[in-house]
Amino acid sequence: MTRNTGETQGSTVVVTGASGRTGSRVAEAARVAGLTVRAASRARGFDWHDGSTWPQVLRGADAAYLVYPSDVGAPDAAETVGRLAREAVGLGVRRLVLLSARGEQQARPTEEALRASGADWTVVRAAWFAQNFSEGPLVAELREYGELVFPAGAVREPFVDARDIADVVVAALTGGERYVGQVVEVSGARLLTFGEAVAEVATATGRELSYRAVPAAEYGERLAGFGVPPEEVDFLVDLFASLLDGRNAHLSDGVRQVLGREPRDFGDFVREAAAAGVWKP
């Protein structure tokens, strides 16, 4: 990747989590931008927890998008992301963009590990994804039971469309020096409670859907019942208790600053997903 001019034709970008909510969209947006995408996933031989799988994915690439499972603030995230970032730099992959979480203090060590790696780094801190309502574990509750149970209370969140995240990531990857050493915070265009978000889904689908708020500890018991390991349950309970305390009840202008347009509206996302039959029982 030509850092000084921002030229990207023919450049190769490694996309971790390439089958996930953001990675799949980063891969698509990168291809549209003229980049060659090297998808990194377990199905393709890449494993975040097995460093021997990293060189074959990184070698010969120009840049990489890093999204850490299961969370950027997980206890092992900083050490693992730092090791991979250093490995990437050592193989000549200096341009790294990390997906982080807005307002998540647990994620700061991972961000610092990226900074300390010697990479030309950018951190994209995202609000809660709009697509968490249409993909992943939460959608099954709405589709099958007509109720979303979650420990968010009446807190407001500016749900961000994962396509906006992807567009910002690709702009950072292709922007030459412009976004190197920058933290970009992205959110949606308006604040909604989780109950209001579910109500918009209900209107779009014509179904009776409800939201039930529960304490974080009670939600942890539900996760344990779903088979989530105890140490992951403890982390998630602490994470939700902090992230959903109102600290994120504000808008960020990263989408407008980077892309020169307003974020996609949550209502548009809901109508598109409803038309695709996402929440049909």
Secondary structure, DSSP 8 states (H G I E B T S, - for coil): --TTT---TT-EEEEETTTSTTHHHHHHHHHHTT-EEEEESGGGT--TT-GGGHHHHHTT-SEEEE--SS-TTSTTHHHHHHHHHHHHHHTT--EEEEEEETT-GGGHHHHHHHHTTT-EEEEEEE--BGGGGTSSHHHHIIIIISEEEETTTT-EE--B-HHHHHHHHHHHHHSTTTTTTEEEEE--SS-EEHHHHHHHHHHHHT---EEEE--HHHHHHHHHHTT--HHHHHHHHHHHHHHTSSTT-S--BHHHHHHSS----HHHHHHHHHHTTTT--
